[in-house]
Amino acid sequence: MVVILKQNGLPHGGLNFDAKLRRKVNPLGMEGICLTFFPDTFNTAFHTYNLLHKRAEAKEGTAMQENLKAGKQFLDSVNTMLRQTASDLKLDERYPGHQLVERIIIPDRIISFRISLQRDNGSIDVLTAYRVQNNNFRGPYKGGIRWHHHVDLDEVRALAALMTIKCAVVGLPLGGAKGGVLVPEGRQYSASERERLSRKYVEGLVYDLGPKKDIPAPDVNTNAQVMAWMADHYGKFTGESITAAFTGKPLSMGGSQGRTEATGSGVIMTLERHAHHKHIELAGKTLAIQGFGNVGSHAALKAHNDTGMKVTHVSNEFGCIHHAEGLNIPELVKYVALNGQQKLSAFPDAQVFEGDILSADADVLCLAALENAVTAQNVDLIKAPIILEGANGPLTAEADAMAVKAGLDIVPDILANAGGVTVSYFEMVQNENQDRWTRDYVLERLRGVMNKAYDDLREAARKHDCSLRRAAFLLAVDEIAAACDLRGAQ
């Protein structure tokens, strides 16, 4: 393996581990470290790079070390689930010598590079950016891009693996990927700075993206405007207007009706299907939502408008509010859009909730913030009998086991938040066919996909006498392994 350190596009040093590595020199003059390798050279090379990388990041202080620890725990949890699933499916016996689980766990490619972002005042922020392309056995890579101070390589690897599983669960002909930029905590970028960051990110990856290769989408702290900047910059380098190269775009640039609310809507659609099978009447039931970003806010709106549920508690990183008779969600969404997330606790006609939202006295707790929000240390706070996972990996493996043992009913993220990637796929189809679907048609098709996937999971859970989460992994890994076997060694 070679780690190429580049300054103005020219390699000026490296660590030579394996001559098999394809030496890739970015011709765009992008500053940074570009790491690329073949899977069979992964173990020695990656662990050496990761050790050096984490030693450097550890110097940033205790907060960074805690982030790295959380990322490793998240990745270990996902990989443990994958290995256990492979064992349950007897993949080694069915496909002797094919090493299928390793070919799912070890990413196809990891790309890491430095972004030097010029601020409006002339100063420079040096940021670390990632793109992990986990697996393309079932189709091109697909996954969001997040900007957050918790971003690290292990976290991005875990999220990319979950995207591979998620696409298989809902039957999309796509593989999994994820991207991120580590942004300093508390750093607020202006619109012009966000645009420069968007374009810099694309410069580092322009030859690794495309509608037949890897199609990014919005995630935490990115949105349709960010996708518009990225799609525009991608077109400038390729010389083509390829709208299908990014999803989650504005409608005027080939975006899809229903994409903005797709993940949150899919969360509530899954809850509705779950309630139907459990013979639970949702009207009048109470809902507490952790996280009020894109997923949480749209889940709250759909629950408020379409199910008759009362959203009694809402929290974000700045605080928590509640109202016993239900918050006015449409007004709360408008208020946060106008005043910012940091003003959530000052919303009129609501009371500040002093405790942890996990302890909210509600019928359903929707976890729509970040991964590892519920751990072994706080899972006992949960009072709601139903946990609805809107975020990726909101429970650690230990917390999940404890919640199941306590009899809590968990609707897993691997299906519940698949609405976003499903409508992203719809957007790709519309772009490729130069077509436009109505919002009602998009959401109708989304409900059909979510309902079928839920029914398949429920049947698998009955057949294997396991949880919905375990059923999701069993179905997905079996599908991915079959595709891998058909492709042969690669």
N, C-alpha and C positions, 0 to 999 in steps of 0.2 A: 504494500500500500504506500501511496505517496500523499502526504499532506502538503499541498502547494500554497505557499504564502505569496499573495500577489499584491504588488504595488503598481498601479496604473497598467494593470494587465500583464505584468512581467513577473515570472516566478523568480524569487530570490532566496529560496531556501526550502528545505523539506526533510522529511524523515522517510527513508527508503525501507520498506518492509517486504514488498512483493512486486516483482516486475510485471505481473499480470495486470496491474492497474492501468486502466486507460487514462493517460495523462490529459487532462482537459484544461486548456488555458482559455479563459473567457476573453473573447476579442472585443468586448465592449468597454474595456478600460475600467471595469468595476473593481473597486478596492475590496480586499477581504480575503478570507480563507475559503477556498473551494475544495470540498471533500467529496470524492466520488470513488466508488469501488464496486467490484463484483461480489455477489453474495458469498462465493466460496473463499474469499480472502477476508471475510468480515471479522471473525472472532479476534484474532491477534491485533489486527489493525484498529478495529473500532475501540477495543478496550484500552489500547495505548493512547489513542487520540482522546478518548473520554476522560482518562486519568489526567492528562495534561490540561484538558479543557476545564475540568472541575477544580483542579488545583488553582487555576487562574481565577475562576469565578469565586472560589471560597474566600479570596482576599477581600471581596466586597463586603464581608461581614456576616454576622449571625443570621440575618434575614435571608441572605442568599443561600446560606448553608441549609436553612430550614426548607427553602423552596426546592433545593436539590434533593433533600431527603424525601419530601412529599412526592416529587416526581418519580424517584426511584421506587417508592412504595406503590405508586399507581401502576408503573410499568410491571413490577413484580406481580402485582395482583392480576393484571390482565394476562401475563404470560403463564401464571399458575393455572388460571381458568382454561387457557388454551391447551396446556399440557394435560390437565385432568380430562378435558373433553376428548382429546386425541386418545387417551387411555380408555375412556368409556366406549369410544367408537371402535376400539381395537384397530387403529389405523396401521400399526406396525405389522399386524397379522394379515390384514387385508391387502396391504401394499408393501410387502417385504422389501427392505432395502431402499425404499424411496425417500426416507427421511422427511415425510410430509409436514410434520409439526414444526420442524426446524425451518422449513421453507415458507411457513406461514409466519412464524415468530420473527425470524431475521428479515429485516426490511430489504427490498430490492435495492434501494438506494437511500443514502442520507446525504443531504447537501447542507452545509453550514457555511455562512459567509458573514463578513463584516459590512455594515452600512455606516458610512460617515454622513450624518444628516446635518446640513447647515441650518441653524435656527434663524429666525427673522432678525435677531440682533447680531448676527455674524458669527456667533460661537458654534462649536461643532459638538454634536452628540454622537458617540460611537456606540452602535447597537449591534447585537448579535442576532442574526436571522437564520431560520431553519426551514427546510422542506424535507419531509420524510415521505418517500413513496414506498408504501408497505408491500403491496401485492397487486398484480394486475392479471391474475389467472382468469378472472371473469370479465375483464374489460379495462378501459383506461382508468387511471388513478382519479379519485374524486375526494375532495376534502377542503375544509375551510382554512382561513388564515386568521390568526388572533394576534392582537397586540396587547400585552399584559406584563406586569412585573413578575408573575409567577411562571412565565414561559421558560422551560428548559428542555434539553434534548430528550430526556427520559419521558417527560410529559407528552411531547410531540410524538414520540414513538408509540406510546400507549394509545393516544388518540387516533393515530393513523391505523393501528391494528384494529381498533374498535370500528373505524369506518369500513374496513374490509368486511368485518362481521356484519355490520348494520346493512350494507348494501345487499349482502346475500340473504339476510333475514327478510327483507321486503322484496326480493326478487329482481333487483335492478342489475343490468349488465355492466357493472362498474366494479373497480377495485377501490382500495382505500389509500388515502394520503392525508397529510395534515401539514400546516405551516404555521409559523409564528415568529414574532419579533419580541425580544426581551426589552421592554420599555421601563425605564426607572420608575419606581413607585411614586405616585403623586405628580408625575410629569404631565402637563397639559399642553398639547400641541395646537397651534393655530391651524386654520384651514389650509393655508399655504404650506405649512410644515407637514401636515398630513398628506397633502398632494405629493410633496417631494419624497416622503417616506414610501408612499405607494409606488411611485415610479422607480425609486431605487431598488425596491424589492423585486420588481419585475425584471430590471436590468440584470440582477444576479441569477435569474432563472429562465430567461427568455427562451433558451433553446431546450429547456426541460419541460416546457408547458405546451399546451395545444389541445384541441378538441379530440384528437386521437391519442394523446399522451397523458395529460394531467390537467384537470379542469378545477381551478380553485373557486371558492365561494366565500361569503362573509362568515365571520365567527365573532368571538368576543371582541368588542371595541372596533370592529370593522363593519361596513354597511354598504348600501348600494352605491353611494358616492365613491367610496374607495374602489369598488369593483369597476366603476366607470373610468376612473383614472388609470387603473391597471390595464383594463381592456384597451384603452386608447394608446397607452405606451407600448403594449404588446404589438398592436397594429403598426406602429411606427417602425419597429424593428423588423417585423416580418414582411412589411409592405402590402399586407392584406387586411381587409376588414372582416375579421373572423369573430362574429358575435358569440359563437358557441364555445370560445376558449375560456370564458369566465361565466359564472352564473350568479344570480342575486343582483343583477344589474338593474338600473332604472328602466322603467317601461320604454322611455324614448330611445334607449340604446339596445333594445331587444330583450329586455327583462320580461318576466312572466307575471301575469296577474296572479295574485295570491301567494307570491314567493315570500314577501316580507313577513306575513303572518303564518307561513306554512308550518314552521317548527312548533310554535305555540298552539296552533289549531290542531296539529297532529297529536300533541300531548293530550288535549281534551277529547279528541275523537277516540283515542285509545282508552281513556278513562270511561267514556260512554260505553264502549264495547265491553269493557271489563265489568262494568256495573250491570249491563244487560245479562251477561252470563251468570253473574252472581245474584241476580234478581234484587238489585239495589236501586231504589228510586233516588235519583240525584237531586231532584227539586227539593229545595229547603235544606239540603246538606250544606255544611260549612267547609270552606277551603282556605288554607293558609299557604302563602306562596313565598318561598325564599328566593330572592333574586327578582329584580324588576326591570331587567334589560329587555331585549327583543323577545326572548322566549317567555319570560315570566309575564310581561305586560300583555302579550297577545293571548297567552293561556288564560289570564285573568279576564280579558275582554270576552273571549269565547265562552268561558264558564258563566260569566255574568249575563251575557246576552242570550245564550242558547240553551242552557241547562237548567236555569232556575236556582242554581247554587248561590250561596252568599259568600263572597270573598271577605272574610273577617280580619285577616292579618296579611300584611305585605311587608317585606323587609328587603334591604339592600346593604351594601357595605357601610352605609352611613347611619343606619338606624332601622327601627321597626315601628309600624303604626297598626292600630286595630280599631274596629268598630263592631260592637256586638251584633248589630242588625245588618251588617254588611257595608263595606266601603262603596262609595260611588266611583266605580272603576273607570267609566269613561272620563269623568272629571279628573281623576287622579292621573290618568295617562296624559291628558292635556297639560296638567299642572307640572308634571315631571319634564315633559318635552319643553315647556316654557322656562322652567326655573332650574332644571338640572337635577341629577340624582341626589346631590348633596343636600337638597332642600326637602327631601321626602318627609322627614319628621315634622316639618312645619305645615303639612297639608291641612287645610281647614276641615272642620267636622270630622276629626279623627283624634284618637288619643295615642300618645306615645306608649309603646309596649316596652317595658323595662327589661323583661326577661329575654332569653334566647327564643327565637321563633320556633325552634324545635319543640319547645314546651307548650306551644299554642294549643288550646283546647279546641280542636277542629276535627271534622270527620275525615278530611283528606289533607295530607301535607304534600305539597308539590315542591320538589327541590330543583330549582331552576337557576342556581348560581354557578359554582365551579365544582370541579372534582374534589374528592376528599373532604367535602363539607361535613360529613357525618363520620365520626371515628368511634373507636372503642371507648373513648373518654366521654363522649356526649350522646351516644345513641340511646342511652337510658332516659334521656330527657323527652323523647318523642312520646306524645300522647295519642296522636292520630292513629287509628287502626289501619289506614291505607296510606302507603307512601307511593307517590307518583313521581318518577324520575324524569325531569325535564332537562337537566344538565347531563353531561357525560361523566359517568363514574362518580356520582355524588356520595356514595357510600364506599368506604374502604372495604376490603374483603372481610376483615375481622368484624367490622360493624354490620355488614350484610349478614354474616353468619349469626351474630347476636340478635339481629332484628328478626330473622326467620325463626330462631329458637324461641323468641318472645311471642311468636304468633302474629307478627305484623304482616300484612298483605302488601307485597311489593310489585308494582307495575314497572318493569325494568326499562332503563334508558335505551337499551339496544333496539327496542321497538318504539317506545313512547316518543322519543325525539327524532324519529326517522322521517318525519314530515318534511323537514328542510331539504334533505338530500333527494327525497322523492320528487318534490316540485322543482328542484334544480335539474333533475333528469328531464322532467317535462319541459323545462326551459330549453335544454339542449335540443330536444326533439323539435320544438317549435323553431329554434334558430336554424337547425339543419334543413328543415323543410320550408323555411321562409313562411311560417304560419303564425297565426295568433289565436289563442284560445281565450274564451271568456273566463272571468273569475269563477262564476258558478260551475262551469265545466271543469276547471282545474280542481276546485275543492271537492266536486263530486267524484272525480277520478282519485283524488287523494284519499277520500274516505273509503273508496273501494279497495285500494291498496292496503290501507291500515287495517281494515276489517278482516281481509283475507289473511294477512300476516298474523294478526292476533288469533284468528281461528286455527291456523296451522300450528302456532305455538301452543295453544291450549290443548290441541289434540296430542301434540308431542309430549307435553307435560303429563297428560293422562296416561299415555302409553308407557312412558319411562318413570312415572311416579316421581316427578321432580318439580322444581320451581319453574316459573316462566323464564327466568334468566338462564337456567341450565338448559332448558328446552331450546332457547334461541341459539345458544352456542352449539348445541348438538346438531341442529338443522343447518346452521351456517357452515360450520367446519366440515361437515359431511359433503356439502355442496362444493366448497372450495377445494377439498381434497380430490373429489371426482374430476374437477376441471384441471387440477394440477396433474393428475395421472394421465388424462387424455392428452395433455400438452407434451408429456415426456420430460426428460431432463432439460433444464434451461439455466 
